Structures are given as C-alpha cells and as structure tokens.
C-alpha cells in the first residue's frame, strides 16, 4: 500500500463519473432532481477522490472544500488532510 505521497499519487486514475464508484467512496455530487444526473467527472485514489470542476479540481475533506488549478496542488491537500491518515490506520 502507498505509504508516501509519491506512491499514493500513483494510485490516482480518472473517473468519467464518480457516482459509478459510490460503493467505494460514498455519496458524491449532492442532491439531483430527476432520474438522469449529469456525469460527475473526477479522480479516484486509494484512498480518496476529487471532483473535476471548471477551472481545476475540487477537494472536499469533512466540511471544507477548496478548488485548485493544478492537479498536484489538489493532490497535496487530499494527501495532507485525509489520505495519509487513512493509510496509517489501515
């Protein structure tokens, strides 16, 4: 298992619709009216995920969200605030 930022970063993969992975990551994208919500693209990590948004990447950890223009900056926040702690307790 990834034990450092570089190794964890390698677990990242693009996801055309994060909702297809809700069994692994929990509910994403909030409420949507109707039967056909639009795709919610993003990236999946082991552990963690981020959404693709206009202008970059949105990382949500707990009640805090931030948008980053650069993928590596978003990954750093996700690692610092969430992923390294999750890996430590697995």
PyMOL commands that set and color helices and strands:
alter all, ss='L'
color gray80, all
select helices_A, chain A and resi 5-9+18-25+71-88
alter helices_A, ss='H'
color red, helices_A
select strands_A, chain A and resi 13-15+42-44+49-53+56-61+64-68
alter strands_A, ss='S'
color yellow, strands_A
deselect
rebuild
show_as cartoon
